Amino acid sequence: KKRNVTFISPHPKGHPMYYPPTPIRYAMKYKDMYFLHDADWRSYFGPGANLPHKDDTSPGYSDVGTHGCINMTPNDAKTLFDWVDVDTPVIIY
């Protein structure tokens, strides 16, 4: 559980999984290098947003889906961050 971090892609620029350095306000790790976190570059959340999808209202790389993280609106991420404790079990299905 961390505030104000920058995610750095482990992949080189040009790789299909590359993403630019991304500032994150609220990051809650749930597995390996996967996080629940705010994603203010997205405008669409929910079913299908984790997969490549058309998103004309968000910048460049945001329409490729996620890399395994669960993206949230900044307000939702703050609410969860303030509520959750370290080692809280996370069930994803």
Disulfide bonds with the S-S distance in Angstrom:
none
